[in-house]
Amino acid sequence: GNLVRLDGKCYRIQYIDYLISAIRICKPSIYIELTDDDLSEIPALKIAIETVESTNKTYRKEISREEYDKIVRLLQTRPTNYVKYKEKYYIIYINTW
């Protein structure tokens, strides 16, 4: 299965296809300004930003292929992965494995 033993301890290995990470940052020089309409079309991005704002911690979560594709298209509109929403700034990472 997906259990690994290392130095006498067991670890569970989890495979994730698509991952979003969000971190709140200071104002960057280039960013994509997001609207409520943008976020209504990409619920995973909305949840990421709202969670970072409410917890003040980095957010990481598996997302669907459909939402991954929408985020990629959004981030391709400018040469950056920095976004602005409601006068606050975030860096958005999306990964595949």
Summary of the structure (lengths in Angstrom):
residues: 97
radius of gyration: 15.6
end to end distance: 18.5
largest distance: 50.5
contacts: 253
relative contact order: 0.28
helix: 31%
strand: 36%
